[in-house]
């Protein structure tokens, strides 16, 4: 009797420890629905000379948008774009204004000279 109970426990333990077959019923797949969106932002900080912005909208199939930035030469660059899976990405770049460059300076450029010697003595090796 003890032997049959022990054998039954061993068989039960071995059966629960065996991995499953690995086959799982395939789960149904669903096509993602189009997710339209619309957003815009802009930053204008005259103190720092920062002026840029962006806007974009999508109906879930095609994306349209634009972004603009004030360039260091005084022009404003605007990029209008559209993109979809069929025709890809298309952009139109527009520049407003005329590039302005500061006059050249008569001053020679500032050159940094290497230092002569260190400001502290080199560390001495120490052995423990």
Buried (B, 14 or more C-beta within 10 A) or exposed (E): EEEEEEEEEEEEEEEEEEEEEEEEEEEEEEEEEEEEEEEEEEEEEEEEEEBBBBBBEBEEEBBBBBBBBBBEEEBBBBBBBBBBEEEEEEEEEEEEEEEEEEEEEEEEEEEEEEEEEEEEEEEEEEEE
